[in-house]
Amino acid sequence: MNSEQTNLVLSVVNNKPLRAGKITDEEFLKLFPCTQENVDDFIDDILKNAHSSKDLKEVEYALYIGFHFGFTSKHEDILIHLLGDDFHYKHDDVVRALVKINAKSDDAVNALYNCALSEYDYLADDREDDNYMLAWNCIYALARIGSKYAVEKLKALSRNSIPEIKSKAVQVGKSYGVLV
């Protein structure tokens, strides 16, 4: 994304109520250069561009647009790819997007499980403070999915050697009624 496109994204996000410096959704879609015919395809395209460019700011802005206009199940595959990427620091937002679209595929389950166990550099200070918020959000997402495969992964996390992950998986699994 160039600086003009970035400014457009920032002008449309949180535009309700419309105020100085903000533009309507319709104006944004007219001004932002895109060849797609609908918003779903547009969001899919910018998410894919963010993934392939390996630009962390582009991921951030693509997620802004996705949350603003709304993610759909069409975006599940690219969100799964973004969840596995290690070049950005928006994994919590990607987890939230997957939950928002009710992603339930085995690929989504695998991505959430792997993310729960990931040790991204940007989270090193959090881990030192026993803060495993990303892992916990992945655990909640797995419990919400509730499929047989998601429960298997939740059980695996409940046996994890990291006490904070293990105890959260047990607690969440029990509260969702998927672990005894």
N, CA, C and O of each residue as an XYZ file, in Angstrom:
720
protein
N       0.844     -1.173      0.000
C       0.000      0.000      0.000
C       0.885      1.230      0.000
O       1.857      1.323      0.750
N       0.529      2.164     -0.851
C       1.277      3.414     -0.849
C       0.691      4.368      0.188
O      -0.310      4.054      0.831
N       1.315      5.530      0.349
C       0.877      6.457      1.406
C      -0.529      6.992      1.156
O      -1.268      7.247      2.107
N      -0.907      7.164     -0.101
C      -2.268      7.628     -0.409
C      -3.302      6.576      0.023
O      -4.330      6.913      0.610
N      -3.021      5.315     -0.270
C      -3.927      4.237      0.125
C      -3.995      4.108      1.651
O      -5.066      3.884      2.216
N      -2.851      4.251      2.303
C      -2.816      4.209      3.762
C      -3.679      5.316      4.352
O      -4.440      5.082      5.291
N      -3.561      6.515      3.806
C      -4.376      7.638      4.287
C      -5.862      7.379      4.073
O      -6.686      7.742      4.912
N      -6.204      6.753      2.955
C      -7.607      6.410      2.710
C      -8.121      5.419      3.760
O      -9.234      5.558      4.267
N      -7.300      4.424      4.075
C      -7.694      3.441      5.088
C      -7.946      4.149      6.420
O      -8.961      3.913      7.075
N      -7.025      5.008      6.807
C      -7.177      5.716      8.081
C      -8.362      6.674      8.067
O      -8.921      6.992      9.118
N      -8.746      7.135      6.878
C      -9.887      8.054      6.758
C     -11.230      7.343      6.864
O     -12.230      7.969      7.215
N     -11.268      6.056      6.568
C     -12.545      5.334      6.598
C     -12.759      4.584      7.916
O     -13.898      4.374      8.333
N     -11.677      4.183      8.566
C     -11.796      3.436      9.817
C     -12.385      4.345     10.898
O     -11.989      5.502     11.036
N     -13.327      3.808     11.651
C     -14.016      4.563     12.716
C     -14.674      5.833     12.176
O     -14.560      6.906     12.771
N     -15.354      5.698     11.058
C     -15.967      6.860     10.408
C     -17.411      7.115     10.823
O     -18.081      7.968     10.241
N     -17.887      6.398     11.806
C     -19.269      6.607     12.241
C     -19.272      7.068     13.689
O     -18.787      6.333     14.550
N     -19.783      8.225     13.992
C     -20.412      9.166     13.067
C     -19.361      9.864     12.205
O     -18.214     10.052     12.609
N     -19.793     10.235     11.018
C     -18.913     10.918     10.078
C     -18.499     12.257     10.672
O     -19.337     13.001     11.181
N     -17.220     12.557     10.606
C     -16.705     13.808     11.165
C     -15.525     14.274     10.333
O     -15.128     13.610      9.375
N     -14.972     15.406     10.698
C     -13.858     15.990      9.946
C     -12.722     14.981      9.814
O     -12.356     14.310     10.779
N     -12.178     14.885      8.619
C     -11.065     13.986      8.360
C     -11.473     12.568      8.019
O     -10.617     11.738      7.714
N     -12.759     12.274      8.064
C     -13.244     10.929      7.756
C     -14.047     10.953      6.459
O     -14.606     11.981      6.078
N     -14.093      9.810      5.793
C     -14.871      9.681      4.561
C     -15.860      8.533      4.720
O     -15.693      7.669      5.580
N     -16.883      8.536      3.889
C     -17.879      7.465      3.943
C     -17.301      6.189      3.337
O     -16.298      6.218      2.624
N     -17.955      5.079      3.635
C     -17.546      3.802      3.050
C     -17.605      3.868      1.532
O     -16.714      3.366      0.847
N     -18.648      4.483      1.014
C     -18.833      4.585     -0.435
C     -17.699      5.389     -1.070
O     -17.177      5.011     -2.119
N     -17.316      6.506     -0.426
C     -16.211      7.313     -0.949
C     -14.916      6.508     -0.950
O     -14.145      6.561     -1.909
N     -14.684      5.771      0.118
C     -13.480      4.954      0.207
C     -13.418      3.963     -0.950
O     -12.389      3.834     -1.613
N     -14.529      3.264     -1.186
C     -14.547      2.246     -2.235
C     -14.378      2.856     -3.621
O     -13.859      2.200     -4.524
N     -14.802      4.087     -3.798
C     -14.585      4.776     -5.079
C     -13.136      5.213     -5.233
O     -12.576      5.133     -6.326
N     -12.527      5.673     -4.151
C     -11.191      6.262     -4.213
C     -10.059      5.246     -4.125
O      -8.992      5.465     -4.699
N     -10.271      4.144     -3.420
C      -9.209      3.154     -3.250
C      -9.107      2.351     -4.540
O     -10.087      1.743     -4.970
N      -7.923      2.342     -5.166
C      -7.798      1.633     -6.445
C      -7.966      0.125     -6.279
O      -7.200     -0.534     -5.577
N      -8.989     -0.396     -6.944
C      -9.202     -1.837     -6.882
C      -9.984     -2.279     -8.106
O     -10.762     -1.520     -8.684
N      -9.755     -3.525     -8.481
C     -10.416     -4.057     -9.674
C     -11.547     -5.012     -9.318
O     -12.231     -5.520    -10.206
N     -11.749     -5.259     -8.036
C     -12.781     -6.194     -7.618
C     -14.166     -5.563     -7.724
O     -14.331     -4.347     -7.627
N     -15.145     -6.428     -7.924
C     -16.514     -5.950     -8.096
C     -17.294     -5.907     -6.793
O     -18.343     -5.265     -6.730
N     -16.807     -6.577     -5.746
C     -17.525     -6.537     -4.472
C     -16.544     -6.433     -3.313
O     -15.349     -6.684     -3.474
N     -17.048     -6.066     -2.164
C     -16.210     -5.814     -0.993
C     -15.509     -7.085     -0.520
O     -14.348     -7.021     -0.118
N     -16.181     -8.239     -0.556
C     -15.548     -9.496     -0.132
C     -14.291     -9.787     -0.942
O     -13.251    -10.138     -0.384
N     -14.393     -9.641     -2.261
C     -13.230     -9.880     -3.119
C     -12.141     -8.846     -2.859
O     -10.953     -9.168     -2.878
N     -12.548     -7.612     -2.617
C     -11.605     -6.536     -2.323
C     -10.821     -6.861     -1.049
O      -9.595     -6.753     -1.028
N     -11.520     -7.254      0.000
C     -10.858     -7.588      1.267
C      -9.938     -8.791      1.074
O      -8.812     -8.795      1.572
N     -10.406     -9.804      0.360
C      -9.592    -10.986      0.095
C      -8.304    -10.593     -0.618
O      -7.227    -11.089     -0.286
N      -8.417     -9.711     -1.588
C      -7.264     -9.274     -2.365
C      -6.254     -8.520     -1.501
O      -5.054     -8.783     -1.586
N      -6.723     -7.588     -0.674
C      -5.757     -6.831      0.129
C      -5.123     -7.697      1.220
O      -3.968     -7.477      1.587
N      -5.863     -8.676      1.741
C      -5.270     -9.608      2.703
C      -4.184    -10.450      2.032
O      -3.118    -10.666      2.607
N      -4.458    -10.921      0.820
C      -3.465    -11.713      0.085
C      -2.241    -10.875     -0.251
O      -1.113    -11.359     -0.162
N      -2.456     -9.615     -0.639
C      -1.323     -8.726     -0.922
C      -0.483     -8.499      0.328
O       0.746     -8.477      0.261
N      -1.141     -8.331      1.458
C      -0.424     -8.128      2.720
C       0.410     -9.360      3.058
O       1.555     -9.242      3.494
N      -0.165    -10.530      2.858
C       0.542    -11.789      3.130
C       1.752    -11.942      2.212
O       2.847    -12.267      2.672
N       1.555    -11.708      0.923
C       2.654    -11.926     -0.024
C       3.729    -10.844      0.068
O       4.897    -11.114     -0.211
N       3.353     -9.632      0.452
C       4.337     -8.550      0.543
C       5.214     -8.671      1.786
O       6.299     -8.091      1.844
N       4.743     -9.427      2.780
C       5.454     -9.575      4.057
C       5.704     -8.213      4.708
O       6.733     -7.997      5.348
N       4.750     -7.305      4.534
C       4.842     -5.957      5.092
C       3.911     -5.873      6.297
O       2.692     -5.959      6.153
N       4.487     -5.706      7.480
C       3.665     -5.744      8.693
C       2.648     -4.618      8.753
O       1.559     -4.817      9.292
N       2.961     -3.448      8.222
C       1.990     -2.350      8.213
C       0.844     -2.665      7.257
O      -0.308     -2.327      7.530
N       1.157     -3.304      6.152
C       0.106     -3.668      5.205
C      -0.857     -4.683      5.824
O      -2.061     -4.632      5.574
N      -0.330     -5.597      6.625
C      -1.192     -6.543      7.347
C      -2.118     -5.765      8.275
O      -3.321     -6.021      8.323
N      -1.552     -4.823      9.004
C      -2.343     -4.023      9.939
C      -3.473     -3.287      9.219
O      -4.619     -3.321      9.668
N      -3.159     -2.624      8.111
C      -4.178     -1.866      7.379
C      -5.201     -2.785      6.712
O      -6.385     -2.455      6.645
N      -4.744     -3.930      6.220
C      -5.679     -4.887      5.615
C      -6.668     -5.392      6.662
O      -7.855     -5.546      6.375
N      -6.183     -5.647      7.867
C      -7.078     -6.081      8.946
C      -8.036     -4.964      9.344
O      -9.202     -5.227      9.635
N      -7.554     -3.714      9.360
C      -8.452     -2.578      9.624
C      -9.627     -2.606      8.652
O     -10.786     -2.485      9.051
N      -9.306     -2.767      7.375
C     -10.353     -2.764      6.347
C     -11.288     -3.954      6.538
O     -12.507     -3.819      6.434
N     -10.713     -5.114      6.816
C     -11.534     -6.304      7.028
C     -12.492     -6.154      8.191
O     -13.663     -6.520      8.085
N     -12.006     -5.620      9.302
C     -12.892     -5.420     10.453
C     -13.918     -4.330     10.170
O     -15.056     -4.411     10.634
N     -13.526     -3.326      9.422
C     -14.458     -2.231      9.131
C     -15.607     -2.693      8.228
O     -16.776     -2.441      8.520
N     -15.260     -3.369      7.134
C     -16.282     -3.778      6.171
C     -16.861     -5.156      6.478
O     -17.947     -5.493      6.005
N     -16.149     -5.945      7.258
C     -16.649     -7.255      7.659
C     -15.972     -8.406      6.937
O     -15.961     -8.469      5.708
N     -15.414     -9.306      7.715
C     -14.847    -10.539      7.178
C     -15.978    -11.525      6.919
O     -17.029    -11.463      7.556
N     -15.750    -12.435      5.975
C     -16.695    -13.515      5.706
C     -15.913    -14.827      5.622
O     -14.684    -14.833      5.683
N     -16.628    -15.915      5.483
C     -15.974    -17.223      5.376
C     -15.051    -17.292      4.161
O     -14.139    -18.118      4.122
N     -15.279    -16.435      3.178
C     -14.409    -16.375      1.999
C     -12.961    -16.061      2.395
O     -12.028    -16.422      1.678
N     -12.780    -15.397      3.523
C     -11.454    -14.944      3.940
C     -10.726    -15.946      4.841
O      -9.596    -15.696      5.261
N     -11.371    -17.076      5.138
C     -10.784    -18.026      6.084
C      -9.392    -18.489      5.667
O      -8.474    -18.481      6.487
N      -9.217    -18.888      4.417
C      -7.919    -19.427      3.989
C      -6.792    -18.418      4.156
O      -5.727    -18.761      4.669
N      -7.011    -17.190      3.733
C      -5.933    -16.202      3.834
C      -5.697    -15.814      5.290
O      -4.560    -15.538      5.673
N      -6.739    -15.788      6.101
C      -6.547    -15.506      7.528
C      -5.720    -16.611      8.184
O      -4.889    -16.333      9.049
N      -5.942    -17.857      7.778
C      -5.149    -18.980      8.295
C      -3.679    -18.789      7.934
O      -2.797    -19.011      8.763
N      -3.420    -18.375      6.693
C      -2.032    -18.119      6.283
C      -1.419    -16.999      7.120
O      -0.279    -17.104      7.571
N      -2.182    -15.930      7.321
C      -1.673    -14.807      8.120
C      -1.405    -15.223      9.566
O      -0.471    -14.722     10.191
N      -2.212    -16.128     10.094
C      -2.002    -16.585     11.465
C      -0.673    -17.327     11.594
O      -0.036    -17.286     12.647
N      -0.261    -17.993     10.540
C       1.004    -18.722     10.566
C       2.222    -17.882     10.227
O       3.353    -18.324     10.429
N       2.010    -16.681      9.716
C       3.134    -15.807      9.359
C       3.818    -15.270     10.607
O       3.167    -14.953     11.603
N       5.139    -15.173     10.538
C       5.863    -14.663     11.709
C       6.446    -13.271     11.498
O       7.181    -12.781     12.356
N       6.137    -12.628     10.384
C       6.724    -11.320     10.106
C       5.917    -10.157     10.679
O       6.383     -9.017     10.650
N       4.719    -10.419     11.199
C       3.879     -9.337     11.723
C       3.541     -9.589     13.186
O       3.922    -10.612     13.756
N       2.826     -8.650     13.782
C       2.491     -8.741     15.207
C       0.989     -8.588     15.438
O       0.570     -8.089     16.482
N       0.185     -9.010     14.475
C      -1.267     -8.855     14.556
C      -1.982    -10.203     14.701
O      -3.129    -10.344     14.275
N      -1.325    -11.175     15.289
C      -1.912    -12.507     15.421
C      -3.203    -12.505     16.231
O      -4.145    -13.223     15.896
N      -3.255    -11.706     17.293
C      -4.493    -11.626     18.081
C      -5.661    -11.153     17.224
O      -6.776    -11.659     17.350
N      -5.402    -10.181     16.352
C      -6.463     -9.685     15.472
C      -6.896    -10.752     14.470
O      -8.077    -10.854     14.139
N      -5.942    -11.544     13.989
C      -6.279    -12.615     13.050
C      -7.123    -13.678     13.760
O      -8.084    -14.190     13.187
N      -6.769    -14.009     14.995
C      -7.577    -14.959     15.778
C      -8.994    -14.411     15.920
O      -9.972    -15.133     15.729
N      -9.093    -13.129     16.257
C     -10.410    -12.493     16.420
C     -11.214    -12.559     15.124
O     -12.421    -12.795     15.154
N     -10.549    -12.350     13.986
C     -11.236    -12.419     12.691
C     -11.728    -13.838     12.418
O     -12.843    -14.019     11.928
N     -10.915    -14.841     12.727
C     -11.336    -16.231     12.526
C     -12.535    -16.574     13.406
O     -13.443    -17.283     12.972
N     -12.537    -16.076     14.630
C     -13.684    -16.301     15.521
C     -14.915    -15.602     14.964
O     -16.017    -16.151     14.983
N     -14.718    -14.394     14.471
C     -15.832    -13.594     13.947
C     -16.547    -14.292     12.791
O     -17.767    -14.193     12.660
N     -15.779    -15.004     11.948
C     -16.399    -15.683     10.801
C     -16.804    -17.118     11.137
O     -17.266    -17.852     10.263
N     -16.633    -17.517     12.386
C     -16.960    -18.883     12.817
C     -16.192    -19.946     12.041
O     -16.753    -20.964     11.635
N     -14.897    -19.692     11.842
C     -14.053    -20.664     11.143
C     -14.052    -21.969     11.926
O     -13.830    -21.972     13.137
N     -14.300    -23.071     11.240
C     -14.382    -24.370     11.915
C     -13.610    -25.473     11.191
O     -13.652    -26.632     11.604
N     -12.917    -25.123     10.129
C     -12.219    -26.145      9.352
C     -11.053    -26.725     10.147
O     -10.560    -26.112     11.094
N     -10.625    -27.915      9.744
C      -9.454    -28.522     10.376
C      -8.220    -27.646     10.182
O      -7.358    -27.589     11.058
N      -8.130    -26.963      9.039
C      -7.000    -26.057      8.808
C      -7.011    -24.909      9.811
O      -5.960    -24.511     10.313
N      -8.193    -24.378     10.102
C      -8.303    -23.306     11.099
C      -7.912    -23.833     12.474
O      -7.207    -23.156     13.223
N      -8.363    -25.028     12.806
C      -8.019    -25.644     14.094
C      -6.507    -25.810     14.203
O      -5.917    -25.461     15.226
N      -5.876    -26.341     13.155
C      -4.418    -26.511     13.166
C      -3.705    -25.177     13.346
O      -2.755    -25.072     14.123
N      -4.167    -24.163     12.627
C      -3.537    -22.844     12.708
C      -3.664    -22.266     14.117
O      -2.707    -21.698     14.644
N      -4.828    -22.408     14.718
C      -5.036    -21.902     16.079
C      -4.180    -22.673     17.087
O      -3.587    -22.078     17.987
N      -4.121    -23.977     16.935
C      -3.301    -24.808     17.823
C      -1.829    -24.411     17.705
O      -1.153    -24.195     18.711
N      -1.344    -24.318     16.474
C       0.061    -23.951     16.260
C       0.355    -22.550     16.777
O       1.419    -22.299     17.342
N      -0.584    -21.645     16.583
C      -0.402    -20.281     17.066
C      -0.339    -20.254     18.592
O       0.447    -19.503     19.170
N      -1.155    -21.063     19.236
C      -1.143    -21.120     20.702
C       0.227    -21.530     21.230
O       0.612    -21.147     22.335
N       0.953    -22.299     20.449
C       2.264    -22.793     20.868
C       3.417    -21.967     20.315
O       4.576    -22.236     20.630
N       3.119    -20.980     19.508
C       4.162    -20.171     18.871
C       4.837    -19.252     19.876
O       4.228    -18.787     20.840
N       6.087    -19.013     19.624
C       6.858    -18.112     20.485
C       7.391    -16.967     19.638
O       8.592    -16.868     19.386
N       6.489    -16.113     19.206
C       6.879    -14.964     18.396
C       7.759    -14.026     19.216
O       7.517    -13.807     20.403
N       8.774    -13.482     18.572
C       9.720    -12.604     19.263
C       9.032    -11.440     19.962
O       9.420    -11.060     21.067
N       8.010    -10.871     19.323
C       7.365     -9.690     19.899
C       6.617    -10.003     21.197
O       6.198     -9.087     21.906
N       6.447    -11.281     21.510
C       5.754    -11.675     22.739
C       6.713    -12.119     23.853
O       6.267    -12.572     24.907
N       8.018    -11.992     23.626
C       9.000    -12.478     24.602
C       8.811    -11.837     25.975
O       8.847    -12.532     26.990
N       8.612    -10.522     26.017
C       8.419     -9.846     27.309
C       7.152    -10.324     28.000
O       7.123    -10.492     29.219
N       6.095    -10.544     27.206
C       4.846    -11.047     27.785
C       5.059    -12.413     28.428
O       4.590    -12.667     29.537
N       5.769    -13.288     27.724
C       6.016    -14.631     28.262
C       6.830    -14.562     29.554
O       6.585    -15.324     30.490
N       7.800    -13.646     29.599
C       8.596    -13.494     30.820
C       7.724    -13.068     31.999
O       8.026    -13.381     33.151
N       6.640    -12.352     31.701
C       5.702    -11.910     32.741
C       4.546    -12.893     32.921
O       3.537    -12.564     33.544
N       4.696    -14.096     32.377
C       3.657    -15.136     32.446
C       2.344    -14.701     31.808
O       1.266    -15.107     32.241
N       2.447    -13.879     30.788
C       1.268    -13.417     30.047
C       1.234    -14.171     28.719
O       2.094    -13.974     27.861
N       0.257    -15.013     28.564
C       0.114    -15.839     27.366
C      -1.202    -15.523     26.659
O      -1.924    -16.429     26.241
N      -1.505    -14.241     26.530
C      -2.805    -13.815     26.010
C      -3.095    -14.382     24.615
O      -4.214    -14.826     24.359
N      -2.121    -14.376     23.723
C      -2.354    -14.928     22.387
C      -2.703    -16.413     22.486
O      -3.658    -16.868     21.856
N      -1.949    -17.156     23.258
C      -2.244    -18.587     23.433
C      -3.634    -18.767     24.025
O      -4.389    -19.638     23.593
N      -3.971    -17.948     25.012
C      -5.287    -18.057     25.648
C      -6.404    -17.752     24.663
O      -7.438    -18.419     24.672
N      -6.206    -16.748     23.811
C      -7.228    -16.434     22.802
C      -7.395    -17.583     21.816
O      -8.507    -17.872     21.375
N      -6.292    -18.235     21.470
C      -6.375    -19.410     20.594
C      -7.125    -20.543     21.293
O      -7.911    -21.252     20.664
N      -6.886    -20.709     22.572
C      -7.574    -21.746     23.350
C      -9.076    -21.483     23.372
O      -9.871    -22.397     23.153
N      -9.466    -20.246     23.635
C     -10.894    -19.901     23.609
C     -11.492    -20.167     22.226
O     -12.608    -20.674     22.114
N     -10.742    -19.824     21.174
C     -11.239    -20.043     19.810
C     -11.445    -21.534     19.546
O     -12.449    -21.926     18.952
N     -10.504    -22.361     19.983
C     -10.649    -23.809     19.803
C     -11.874    -24.333     20.549
O     -12.613    -25.168     20.027
N     -12.086    -23.846     21.759
C     -13.255    -24.283     22.536
C     -14.549    -23.851     21.862
O     -15.527    -24.600     21.855
N     -14.562    -22.654     21.297
C     -15.766    -22.181     20.598
C     -16.058    -23.023     19.369
O     -17.217    -23.298     19.059
N     -15.005    -23.432     18.666
C     -15.206    -24.279     17.487
C     -15.877    -25.579     17.931
O     -16.888    -25.989     17.361
N     -15.310    -26.220     18.948
C     -15.961    -27.364     19.577
C     -16.060    -28.639     18.763
O     -16.678    -29.603     19.215
N     -15.469    -28.677     17.574
C     -15.505    -29.907     16.775
C     -14.657    -30.977     17.465
O     -13.884    -30.681     18.375
N     -14.813    -32.207     17.023
C     -14.040    -33.310     17.597
C     -12.539    -33.018     17.483
O     -11.778    -33.244     18.424
N     -12.133    -32.517     16.326
C     -10.719    -32.223     16.097
C     -10.247    -31.061     16.974
O      -9.138    -31.101     17.506
N     -11.075    -30.033     17.129
C     -10.719    -28.893     17.983
C     -10.574    -29.343     19.433
O      -9.682    -28.879     20.143
N     -11.445    -30.240     19.870
C     -11.368    -30.764     21.242
C     -10.088    -31.585     21.419
O      -9.458    -31.526     22.475
N      -9.700    -32.353     20.388
C      -8.430    -33.095     20.446
C      -7.267    -32.140     20.678
O      -6.393    -32.395     21.507
N      -7.268    -31.040     19.935
C      -6.188    -30.054     20.058
C      -6.237    -29.367     21.419
O      -5.196    -29.080     22.011
N      -7.428    -29.109     21.906
C      -7.588    -28.509     23.234
C      -7.060    -29.467     24.310
O      -6.410    -29.040     25.264
N      -7.344    -30.751     24.148
C      -6.820    -31.758     25.088
C      -5.293    -31.786     25.044
O      -4.634    -31.894     26.078
N      -4.740    -31.687     23.837
C      -3.278    -31.663     23.710
C      -2.703    -30.448     24.446
O      -1.672    -30.555     25.109
N      -3.363    -29.308     24.328
C      -2.902    -28.110     25.038
C      -3.057    -28.272     26.550
O      -2.288    -27.696     27.319
N      -4.045    -29.052     26.973
C      -4.248    -29.270     28.415
C      -3.163    -30.167     29.012
O      -3.084    -30.328     30.230
N      -2.328    -30.748     28.150
C      -1.196    -31.559     28.607
C       0.139    -30.863     28.330
O       1.201    -31.474     28.454
N       0.080    -29.597     27.959
C       1.282    -28.843     27.596
C       2.201    -28.660     28.804
O       1.748    -28.592     29.946
N       3.485    -28.583     28.525
C       4.462    -28.431     29.614
C       4.508    -27.009     30.180
O       5.060    -26.794     31.259
N       3.944    -26.054     29.475
C       3.905    -24.677     29.986
C       2.676    -24.561     30.885
O       1.549    -24.666     30.401
N       2.875    -24.348     32.175
C       1.753    -24.362     33.124
C       0.628    -23.383     32.775
O      -0.546    -23.708     32.956
N       0.967    -22.195     32.280
C      -0.056    -21.190     31.960
C      -0.954    -21.644     30.810
O      -2.158    -21.387     30.814
N      -0.365    -22.314     29.837
C      -1.150    -22.827     28.705
C      -1.973    -24.029     29.169
O      -3.164    -24.129     28.872
N      -1.337    -24.922     29.887
C      -2.022    -26.121     30.390
C      -3.240    -25.752     31.236
O      -4.334    -26.266     31.002
N      -3.060    -24.875     32.207
C      -4.170    -24.549     33.111
C      -5.288    -23.798     32.396
O      -6.464    -24.005     32.696
N      -4.931    -22.930     31.453
C      -5.977    -22.205     30.709
C      -6.758    -23.172     29.829
O      -7.980    -23.060     29.731
N      -6.082    -24.116     29.189
C      -6.779    -25.095     28.346
C      -7.744    -25.936     29.181
O      -8.864    -26.207     28.748
N      -7.318    -26.345     30.363
C      -8.194    -27.127     31.250
C      -9.383    -26.279     31.685
O     -10.530    -26.720     31.610
N      -9.103    -25.059     32.140
C     -10.170    -24.165     32.614
C     -11.201    -23.889     31.522
O     -12.404    -24.016     31.750
N     -10.728    -23.513     30.339
C     -11.635    -23.178     29.236
C     -12.364    -24.424     28.754
O     -13.569    -24.384     28.504
N     -11.640    -25.529     28.624
C     -12.271    -26.777     28.194
C     -13.396    -27.199     29.110
O     -14.446    -27.648     28.650
N     -13.182    -27.055     30.410
C     -14.233    -27.402     31.379
C     -15.398    -26.422     31.297
O     -16.558    -26.833     31.342
N     -15.100    -25.137     31.178
C     -16.191    -24.146     31.147
C     -17.039    -24.272     29.881
O     -18.218    -23.920     29.889
N     -16.448    -24.769     28.800
C     -17.206    -24.993     27.564
C     -17.804    -26.400     27.519
O     -18.509    -26.750     26.573
N     -17.521    -27.198     28.542
C     -18.082    -28.539     28.610
C     -17.472    -29.528     27.639
O     -18.092    -30.540     27.314
N     -16.252    -29.246     27.167
C     -15.620    -30.162     26.217
C     -14.505    -30.978     26.865
O     -14.016    -31.942     26.275
N     -14.101    -30.596     28.074
C     -13.129    -31.373     28.842
C     -13.754    -31.697     30.191
O     -14.474    -30.885     30.773
N     -13.469    -32.878     30.667
C     -14.041    -33.301     31.951
C     -13.017    -33.160     33.050
O     -13.307    -33.467     34.207
